[in-house]
């Protein structure tokens, strides 16, 4: 799991800079703490993703409509749709 690797293997967490193998984490007394931190990151990223989708739903609908009409889009067409205002 990517977030577990970020927190444990690579030590990329604000107040925990040590690195541990997955097995070490799961067997340690800190397993619950690491799991809670990973879950916190996942919840935050899910919320950010849903917000991004909600903010872009008109653009997503526009692209979906174009795909239904055309069946496929070139990279240039997709770029034009992304850059177009509403």
N, C-alpha and C positions, 0 to 999 in steps of 0.2 A: 504494500500500500504506500502510495507516494507520500502522504502526509506523515505517516509513521517514520518513513525514511528521513523526511525533512527534520523532524523533531529529534529522532533517536540517532540514526546513522550519521547524519551530517551535523548534528548539534545546532541547528538553525532555529533556536527558540530564545526569546528575549532573556529569560533568567536561568537558562540551562544550556551551557556551552559544551558540556561533555558529550562524547559520542559513545554509543553502545550498539552492539549487534541486537537484532530482533529477539533472539533467544535470551540474551541477557536482560533485556527490558521485561519480557514476559515472565521471567523467573525472579525479578527483583521485587523488593518491597515497594518500589515506585511504580509498579505496573499500572495500578489504578490511576495514579497521577498522570502518567504518560497517555493512557487511554483517554482520560478526561480532556487533556490538552489537544489530542488529535481530534476528538469529537467536537471540541470547541472550534477548531480551525475549519472542520468540515461544515459545521452549522453556519459559520460566518461566510464561508465561500458559497454555500447554497443560497443564503440570503442575498449576497452580492450578485450571483448569477440570475436569480429571479428578478431582482431589481433591474438589472441590465436588460433582460428580456422584456420586462414590462415597459421600460422606457423606450425600447426599440420596436414595440409590437406593430406600429404602423409600417415601419420599414420592412419588417419581417413579412407582414401581410402583402406588401407590394412585391417583394421578391417571390413569394409563394404564388401570387397571381400571375406574375410573368412566367414562372416555371410551368404553371398549368397551361397558359396560352402557347408557349414556345416549346415545351417539353424539355428543353435544355437551354442553358445560357453559356455564352463564352465568358472568359475572364473579363474582357472589356465591357460586355453588357452588364455583368455583375458590378463592376467598378462604377459604371455610369449610374446604375440604380442606387448604389450606396452613396454616391456623391450628390444625387438629385435631392432637391428640397421638396419634401412631401409629395 
